[in-house]
């Protein structure tokens, strides 16, 4: 919420960086992702609005899955955007630098529509938990459960989801490796400029460490969550581990962004 407020302030009063819009979207997505993963908070809200459990469960599962998909897509978009931004003028990606904003809007609209449509099956196969005996009904929370799904439909959804995730993670790792190589080369070229200040890490090295930290955290946490959510093991202990893993990345990301953005640090110092 602090990051979202900060980026809104930047848009209103200052000239934002090209990546600020994507970071703002990522901050909002992670806020919603954390809120939909908090059963107590949502239960209080839905009860105050007198909404039935079935609609509550469908809405919670659907929004959570949409935000989960948007998280990996927007993170991938951010890594690609950064790779194009720092690419040298002689590279193939350099010709896209001046068209980034136009392409970014189209890419975001496509990502948004794809995830909203792709996660629509959650509206059919989730709902309020009932005492009626249903084969393979999985009680996920106190009030909500997942209903049995046809094997062919489940296999199709799993295949498409896995293909999407493998592709996006592959793009993220490729672009991040590309950025690390560029920053490493730049650091070697400017090594003599940092020789007098050897006790402090260079900006290139700090940027490299930030990229590596975000990518490693995302890849490890996302795939652990994906493996658990793709299995049929929905006992309370495993679900608790899944929620903990799923919420780690949305919590770590803003901390890394805050610590690596000098504008936020300067603003906090001024306050």
N, C-alpha and C positions, 0 to 999 in steps of 0.2 A: 504494500500500500504506500509505503514511503517512496519507493521507486516510481510508482505511477504518479504520485503527487509531484515528484521532482521533474519527471519528463513533461508533465502538463505545464508546470511552471516554465520550463525551458521553451516550450512551444509558444507560450503566450508572451514572454518577455525577452527572449533571446533568439539568436539564430541557431537552430538545432543542427546537430551532426546528421549525416545521412543515415546512420544506423540507429538513431534515437527513436524513430517511428517503429522499427522492428522490435527494439528493446521494450518500448512502451506496450506493444501488443503482447510480448512475451510476459511482461509483468502482470497484465490483466488476466491472461490465460492461467497463469500459475495461482493467482488469487482465487479464481473460480474453481480451479482444480483442487486446491486445499480446502475450500469451503464445501465442495460436494463430497469430499472424503471425510468430513466431520459430521457424523450421524446426529450428534446431540444438537448442534447448531441448526441443521436443516429440519430436525424433528420439531424444534420449538417454532421455527418459522412457519412450517406447513400447518402445525396445529393451530397457531394463531390465526391463520387464514381459513381454517376449517376445510382443508383439502383432504380428500380421501387418501388412504394409504396406498392404494393401487396407483393412482396418478402420481403420488409423491415418489414412489419407487421407480416408476417408469421415467419420470423427469430426472431424478437423481442419477440413475444409471446412464441415461442418454447424454446428459450434459457432461458427466464425468468422462465418458468415452470420447465425446467430441473434443473436449479440452485436452485429453491425453493424446489424441491424434494431432491436434493443432500444436501441441508442445513440441513434438518431434519435427513436424513440418516447418514451424517457424524457426526453431533452432537450426535446422538445416539451411533455411533461407538466409538466416543471419550469417552463417559460416560462408555461404557462397557469396553473399554481398560483401563481406569483409575481404574475401580472397580476390574478388574483382577490383575492389577499391585499392588495395596495396600492390596490385600486380604492376610490374614495370611497363613502360611505354612500348617496349619491343615485344611484349608477349601477345598471345592470341586474345586474351581476355581484356586487353586494354581498350579495344574498340567498343566494348559494352559500358565503359565507365560513364559516358554522358547520357546513356539511355537507362541507367539503373532505376531511377524513380518511376519511369513509365512502366518498365517491366515488373518492378516490384509490386505495383498496384494490381496488375493483371495476375501476377503469381499469387498474391494474397487472396484475391477473389476466387481463383480456381481452388486454392487450398481450403478456403472456407466452405465453398459449395460441395467439394468432394467429401470432406469430413462430416458435414451435416447429413449428406445422403448416405454415406457408407455406414454410419453408426445407427441408421434408422431401425435396424433389426432389433436393437435393444428395446424399442417400444413394444415389440411383439413377444419377446421371450423373457421379459422381466415383469414383476408385479408384486403385489402384497402376498406375504406368506399366509397360506391357509392350512387349516387342520385336515382338510380333505386329502386323502391319500393320493399323491400324484407320483408316478414312476420317475425316479431320479430327480425329484425336485430338490434343488440345492438351496438351503437356507443360508443366505449370505449375511444378513443383519437380523436384528430382532424382528423387524416387520417385513423385510423384503427377501425375495428369493428369485432364482433363475429357473425357468421352466425348461423341460426337455426339448431338444432341437433335433430335427432330422439330420442323420449322419452326413448326407451329401451336402446339405446347406452349411452344416458346421465345418466340413472339410473345405468348402469353397471360401467361406469367410476367413478361416484360418490361413488358407493359402494366399489370399489377397492381402491380408494383414501382414503376414510374414514377408511377402514380396515387397510390400511398401516399406516395411521397417528395415529390411536388409538393404534395399536400394538407398534409402535416406541416410542410414548409418554409414554406408559405403561412401556416399557423396560427402558426408561430414568428415570422415576420416581422410578422404582424398584432399579436400580443400584445406583442412587443417595441416596436413603434411606439407602441402604446397606453401601455405603461409609460414610454417616453421622454417622451410628451406629458404624462402625469401628473406625472412628476418635474420636468419643465421648468416646469409651472405652479406646482408647490410651491416650486421654487427662486425663482421670481419673487415669490411671496407672502412668502417668508422672506428676501428679498434684504437687507433692512436688518439682519438678525441676523448676516450674514456680512460686513458692510461693514468691521468692525474687524479681520477676519482674512482680508483679501483675498489674502494670499500663499498660503493653503492652500485647496485645492479643497474645496467643500462636500460633505457626504455624498451629496446628491442627484446632484451632478455625477459623483462617483466611481462611484456605482451605475449611472448612465447609461452611463459609459464601459465599465464591466464588461459590461453587457448587450450593448452594441454590439460589443465585441471578441469575445465568445463567439459571437454570431450571425453576424458577418461571417466569422470563422474557420470555423465549422461549415458555412455555406452554400457557401463557396468550396471547401473541402477535400472535402466530401461529394459535391458534384456533379462535381468532377474525377475522384474515385474511381469514381463511378457511370458516367460516360462511358467510362472505360477498361475497367471490368469488364463493361459491356454490349457492348463490341466483341469482335471475334474476333482482336484483335491480341495474342497471348500470346507475344511473343518476350521473351527475358530482360531486355532493356533497359526495355521498357514495364512489365513486371511489377515491376521494381525501383522505377520511378517510382511505380507504384500503391501498393506497400507503404509507400514513404516518405510519400506523401500520406495514406494511410489511417491511419498511425500518428501523424501530426502532431496531430490533434485530441485523441486520448486523452492525449497528452503535454502539450499546451497547457492543456487544461481544468483539471487539478489545480493547475497553477501559478497560473492566474487565480483559482481558488477559494481557494487558500492566501493569496495576496496581498490578497484582498478581504475575508477573514474575520478580524475583530479578535480573536476568541477564539483562533484558531490562532497569530496573531502574538504575543499575550500569553503563550500557553503556551510558545512557542519562546523568548521573552525570559526567562521564568522559569527555563527549563532552562539 
